[in-house]
Amino acid sequence: MWILLPLIGAIAYGLAQLTWARHLGLGALPMAIGLGILVGNGFTPAWSTRSEQVLAFSKKRLLRIGIILFGSHLTLQQLIAVGWQAAVLDLVVIGSVLSVGYWVGVRVLGMSREATILTSVGSAVCGAAAILATEPVLKAKQQDVSVAVATVVVFGTLALFCYPLIFSLTGLSSANFGVYIGSTVHEVAQAVAAGQAIDAAAMNSALITKLMRVMMLAPVVVLIGWLYQRTQIGTANGPSAAIPWPWFVFGFIAMVTLNSLIDLPAALRHALQVSAQLALILAMTALGLQTRFAALRQAGAKPLILSALLFVLLLGGGLVVHQLLY
């Protein structure tokens, strides 16, 4: 497992650098889980106890390390540069997607709370990374995590084909439209790909706005954990099943603050960013290796229906709010 895990991760990283993958916004994280699922189902191995421990370490410890180090991508100065409107737009998008997603998923579709929250937070904040960061506070099933990640990949990729058409109809400047992209697209890699399809100005504003949404992952995870724990009191999973406090999100905030206050050497900043990417890739690969096609089929059409609704809300509702603010 010490060889297989990094080997799959390296292949995923390499594939993500190819031109066709960049155009589709398929970053290393969705590539990693996809390859992991294929390998895990193709060989259907009975993992040894040691292998299971390595996979568990990768999904939990490496994930948290990756989230913390990901803060090296962002500075407070970048947030200020895109203006208060981008921050308000991000907040409205996150709040509305989480609220509508929870109501529709639980009340209308009858999905479990855990599956609903994971699917919604992936659309609302930053795709696969948000799903994996939220999973520990929910103690969600691996099946729910895998399905949520899959829906984010599907609809995030679909959105890339929609942005150029929407841009041609809005009459917005490319930089202004980039803010809309960053506030509504699922993954960071997809923000880059969608922005590049317009021009350099759109890509720059899309990336910064998207990273602002990524920074909001910290308070979102804390809030979800607090609300989830409160609703568990008095149930079968009550106080005895304590929800772990997501301390790693404060590490993420600390890294952003450090990156903002101290002019880190370029080599060190690059090393931190690469380390974050590698840790998250290994976490996604481990998740994929333990995911079975049967579990994905068992989830049925409900997660796809919910993700499709949130996809429409992101693109349509996000554009309406953007037009009101700009």
C-alpha positions as CSV (number, residue, x, y, z in Angstrom):
1,M,0.0,0.0,0.0
2,W,2.9,2.4,0.7
3,I,3.8,1.9,-3.0
4,L,0.3,1.7,-4.6
5,L,-1.1,4.8,-2.9
6,P,1.6,7.3,-4.1
7,L,1.8,5.6,-7.5
8,I,-1.9,6.2,-8.2
9,G,-1.6,9.7,-6.8
10,A,1.4,10.4,-9.1
11,I,-0.5,9.2,-12.1
12,A,-3.5,11.3,-11.2
13,Y,-1.3,14.3,-10.8
14,G,0.3,13.7,-14.2
15,L,-3.0,13.2,-16.0
16,A,-4.3,16.4,-14.5
17,Q,-1.5,18.3,-16.2
18,L,-2.6,17.2,-19.7
19,T,-4.2,19.8,-22.0
20,W,-7.5,18.0,-22.3
21,A,-7.8,17.6,-18.5
22,R,-7.1,21.3,-18.0
23,H,-9.7,22.3,-20.5
24,L,-12.3,20.1,-18.7
25,G,-11.2,21.4,-15.3
26,L,-10.4,17.9,-14.1
27,G,-7.8,18.6,-11.4
28,A,-5.7,16.1,-9.6
29,L,-8.3,15.5,-6.8
30,P,-11.1,14.1,-9.0
31,M,-8.6,12.3,-11.0
32,A,-7.2,10.6,-7.9
33,I,-10.6,9.4,-6.6
34,G,-11.5,8.2,-10.1
35,L,-8.3,6.1,-10.5
36,G,-8.6,4.9,-7.0
37,I,-12.2,3.6,-7.6
38,L,-11.1,1.9,-10.9
39,V,-8.1,0.2,-9.2
40,G,-10.0,-0.7,-6.1
41,N,-12.9,-2.3,-8.0
42,G,-10.7,-3.8,-10.7
43,F,-8.6,-5.8,-8.3
44,T,-11.2,-6.1,-5.5
45,P,-8.4,-6.7,-3.0
46,A,-8.9,-7.8,0.6
47,W,-6.7,-5.2,2.2
48,S,-4.5,-6.3,5.0
49,T,-4.8,-4.7,8.4
50,R,-1.7,-2.7,7.7
51,S,-3.1,-1.5,4.4
52,E,-6.3,-0.5,6.1
53,Q,-4.3,1.6,8.6
54,V,-2.5,3.3,5.8
55,L,-5.7,4.2,4.0
56,A,-7.3,5.4,7.2
57,F,-4.2,7.6,7.9
58,S,-4.4,9.1,4.4
59,K,-8.1,9.9,4.5
60,K,-7.9,11.5,7.9
61,R,-4.5,12.8,8.9
62,L,-3.2,13.6,5.4
63,L,-6.5,15.3,4.6
64,R,-6.2,17.6,7.5
65,I,-2.6,18.4,6.8
66,G,-3.5,19.2,3.2
67,I,-6.3,21.5,4.2
68,I,-4.0,23.4,6.6
69,L,-1.3,23.8,4.0
70,F,-3.8,24.9,1.4
71,G,-4.0,28.2,3.2
72,S,-0.6,29.0,1.6
73,H,-2.5,29.7,-1.6
74,L,-4.4,32.7,-0.2
75,T,-3.7,36.1,1.5
76,L,-5.9,38.6,3.0
77,Q,-4.6,41.2,0.5
78,Q,-6.0,39.1,-2.3
79,L,-9.4,39.1,-0.7
80,I,-9.4,42.9,-0.3
81,A,-8.4,43.3,-3.9
82,V,-11.5,41.8,-5.4
83,G,-13.8,44.0,-3.3
84,W,-16.6,43.6,-0.8
85,Q,-19.1,42.6,-3.5
86,A,-17.2,39.4,-4.1
87,A,-17.3,38.5,-0.4
88,V,-21.0,39.2,-0.2
89,L,-21.7,37.2,-3.3
90,D,-19.7,34.2,-1.9
91,L,-21.6,34.4,1.4
92,V,-25.0,34.5,-0.3
93,V,-24.1,31.6,-2.6
94,I,-22.8,29.5,0.2
95,G,-25.8,30.2,2.5
96,S,-28.4,29.7,-0.1
97,V,-27.0,26.5,-1.5
98,L,-26.6,25.0,1.9
99,S,-30.1,26.0,3.0
100,V,-31.9,25.0,-0.1
101,G,-29.8,21.8,-0.4
102,Y,-30.6,20.7,3.1
103,W,-34.3,21.4,2.8
104,V,-34.7,19.6,-0.6
105,G,-32.4,16.7,0.3
106,V,-33.9,15.9,3.7
107,R,-37.5,17.1,3.4
108,V,-38.3,16.5,-0.3
109,L,-36.0,13.7,-1.4
110,G,-35.8,11.9,1.9
111,M,-32.0,11.6,1.8
112,S,-30.0,11.1,5.0
113,R,-28.8,14.3,6.7
114,E,-25.2,13.3,6.3
115,A,-25.5,12.6,2.5
116,T,-27.4,15.8,2.0
117,I,-24.9,18.0,3.9
118,L,-22.0,16.5,2.1
119,T,-23.6,17.0,-1.4
120,S,-24.6,20.5,-0.5
121,V,-21.3,21.6,1.0
122,G,-19.4,20.3,-2.1
123,S,-21.5,22.5,-4.3
124,A,-21.5,25.5,-1.9
125,V,-17.8,25.8,-1.0
126,C,-15.0,24.0,-2.8
127,G,-16.0,20.7,-4.2
128,A,-14.2,17.5,-3.1
129,A,-12.0,19.3,-0.5
130,A,-15.0,20.7,1.3
131,I,-16.7,17.2,1.3
132,L,-13.6,15.6,2.8
133,A,-13.2,18.4,5.3
134,T,-16.8,18.1,6.5
135,E,-16.9,14.3,6.7
136,P,-15.1,14.0,10.1
137,V,-17.6,16.2,11.9
138,L,-20.5,14.2,10.5
139,K,-18.9,10.7,10.8
140,A,-20.5,10.1,7.5
141,K,-20.5,6.8,5.6
142,Q,-17.8,6.3,3.0
143,Q,-20.5,5.7,0.4
144,D,-22.0,9.1,1.1
145,V,-18.6,10.8,0.7
146,S,-17.9,9.0,-2.6
147,V,-21.3,9.8,-4.1
148,A,-21.0,13.5,-3.1
149,V,-17.6,13.8,-4.7
150,A,-18.9,12.1,-7.9
151,T,-21.7,14.5,-8.3
152,V,-19.4,17.5,-7.8
153,V,-17.2,16.3,-10.5
154,V,-20.1,15.7,-12.9
155,F,-21.8,19.0,-12.5
156,G,-18.6,21.0,-12.0
157,T,-17.4,19.8,-15.4
158,L,-20.8,20.5,-17.0
159,A,-20.7,24.0,-15.8
160,L,-17.5,24.7,-17.7
161,F,-19.4,24.4,-21.0
162,C,-22.1,26.8,-19.7
163,Y,-19.9,29.7,-18.7
164,P,-18.8,30.8,-22.2
165,L,-22.4,30.8,-23.3
166,I,-23.5,32.8,-20.3
167,F,-20.7,35.3,-20.8
168,S,-21.8,36.0,-24.4
169,L,-25.3,36.8,-23.1
170,T,-24.5,39.0,-20.2
171,G,-22.3,41.8,-21.6
172,L,-20.2,41.9,-18.5
173,S,-16.5,42.7,-18.6
174,S,-14.2,39.6,-18.4
175,A,-12.9,40.6,-15.0
176,N,-16.4,41.1,-13.6
177,F,-17.6,37.8,-15.1
178,G,-14.6,36.1,-13.5
179,V,-16.0,37.0,-10.1
180,Y,-19.3,35.3,-11.1
181,I,-17.3,32.2,-12.1
182,G,-15.3,32.1,-8.9
183,S,-18.5,32.4,-6.8
184,T,-20.4,29.6,-8.5
185,V,-18.0,27.0,-9.9
186,H,-17.3,23.9,-7.8
187,E,-13.5,23.2,-7.8
188,V,-10.5,25.5,-7.8
189,A,-9.2,23.8,-11.0
190,Q,-12.5,24.4,-12.6
191,A,-12.3,28.1,-11.8
192,V,-9.0,28.3,-13.6
193,A,-10.3,26.3,-16.6
194,A,-13.5,28.4,-16.8
195,G,-11.6,31.7,-16.5
196,Q,-9.1,30.7,-19.1
197,A,-11.9,30.0,-21.6
198,I,-12.7,33.8,-21.4
199,D,-9.3,35.5,-20.9
200,A,-6.5,36.2,-18.4
201,A,-8.4,38.8,-16.5
202,A,-11.4,36.5,-16.0
203,M,-9.1,33.7,-14.8
204,N,-7.4,35.9,-12.3
205,S,-10.6,37.3,-10.7
206,A,-12.2,33.8,-10.9
207,L,-9.3,32.2,-9.0
208,I,-9.2,34.9,-6.3
209,T,-12.9,34.8,-5.8
210,K,-12.8,31.0,-5.6
211,L,-10.0,31.1,-3.1
212,M,-12.1,33.4,-1.0
213,R,-14.8,30.8,-1.0
214,V,-12.2,28.2,0.0
215,M,-11.3,30.3,3.0
216,M,-14.9,30.3,4.1
217,L,-14.6,26.5,4.4
218,A,-13.2,27.0,7.9
219,P,-16.3,28.8,9.5
220,V,-18.7,26.6,7.4
221,V,-17.2,23.4,8.8
222,V,-17.3,24.7,12.3
223,L,-20.9,25.9,12.0
224,I,-22.0,22.6,10.4
225,G,-20.3,20.6,13.2
226,W,-21.9,22.8,15.9
227,L,-25.4,22.5,14.4
228,Y,-25.1,18.8,13.7
229,Q,-24.0,18.1,17.3
230,R,-26.9,20.1,18.7
231,T,-29.4,18.2,16.6
232,Q,-27.9,14.9,17.7
233,I,-28.6,15.5,21.4
234,G,-31.5,13.4,22.6
235,T,-31.3,11.0,19.6
236,A,-29.9,7.5,19.3
237,N,-26.6,9.1,18.4
238,G,-26.8,11.6,21.3
239,P,-24.1,13.0,23.6
240,S,-22.3,9.7,23.8
241,A,-21.5,9.9,20.1
242,A,-19.5,13.2,20.4
243,I,-18.8,15.0,17.1
244,P,-15.0,15.7,16.8
245,W,-14.2,19.4,16.8
246,P,-12.5,20.3,13.4
247,W,-9.4,21.9,14.9
248,F,-7.6,21.7,11.5
249,V,-9.7,24.5,10.1
250,F,-8.1,26.9,12.6
251,G,-4.8,25.7,11.2
252,F,-6.0,26.7,7.8
253,I,-6.9,30.2,9.0
254,A,-3.5,30.4,10.8
255,M,-1.7,29.5,7.5
256,V,-3.7,32.2,5.6
257,T,-2.8,34.7,8.3
258,L,0.9,33.7,8.2
259,N,1.0,34.0,4.4
260,S,-0.6,37.4,4.6
261,L,1.7,38.9,7.3
262,I,5.0,37.4,6.3
263,D,6.6,37.6,2.9
264,L,7.5,33.9,2.7
265,P,10.3,33.0,0.3
266,A,9.0,31.9,-3.1
267,A,10.6,28.5,-2.8
268,L,9.0,27.9,0.7
269,R,5.6,29.0,-0.5
270,H,5.8,26.7,-3.5
271,A,6.8,23.8,-1.3
272,L,3.9,24.4,1.0
273,Q,1.5,24.5,-1.9
274,V,2.9,21.4,-3.5
275,S,2.7,19.6,-0.2
276,A,-0.9,20.6,0.3
277,Q,-1.7,19.2,-3.2
278,L,0.1,15.9,-2.6
279,A,-1.6,15.4,0.8
280,L,-5.0,16.0,-0.6
281,I,-4.3,13.8,-3.6
282,L,-3.3,10.9,-1.4
283,A,-6.4,11.4,0.7
284,M,-8.6,11.3,-2.4
285,T,-6.8,8.2,-3.7
286,A,-7.4,6.4,-0.4
287,L,-11.1,7.2,-0.5
288,G,-11.3,5.9,-4.1
289,L,-9.5,2.6,-3.3
290,Q,-12.1,1.8,-0.6
291,T,-15.2,2.8,-2.7
292,R,-17.2,0.1,-4.4
293,F,-19.4,0.5,-7.5
294,A,-22.1,-1.4,-5.7
295,A,-22.2,1.3,-3.0
296,L,-22.5,4.1,-5.7
297,R,-25.4,2.2,-7.4
298,Q,-27.1,1.7,-4.1
299,A,-27.2,5.5,-3.5
300,G,-29.7,5.8,-6.5
301,A,-30.7,8.9,-8.4
302,K,-31.5,11.2,-5.4
303,P,-28.0,12.6,-5.0
304,L,-27.9,13.4,-8.7
305,I,-31.2,15.1,-8.5
306,L,-30.1,17.2,-5.6
307,S,-26.8,18.1,-7.3
308,A,-28.6,19.0,-10.5
309,L,-30.9,21.4,-8.6
310,L,-28.0,23.0,-6.8
311,F,-26.2,23.3,-10.1
312,V,-29.1,25.4,-11.5
313,L,-29.2,27.4,-8.3
314,L,-25.5,28.2,-8.5
315,L,-25.6,29.3,-12.2
316,G,-29.0,31.0,-12.2
317,G,-29.2,32.4,-8.7
318,G,-25.6,33.3,-8.6
319,L,-26.0,35.4,-11.8
320,V,-29.0,37.2,-10.4
321,V,-27.2,38.1,-7.2
322,H,-24.1,39.1,-9.1
323,Q,-26.2,41.5,-11.3
324,L,-27.7,43.1,-8.2
325,L,-24.3,43.7,-6.6
326,Y,-22.4,45.0,-9.7
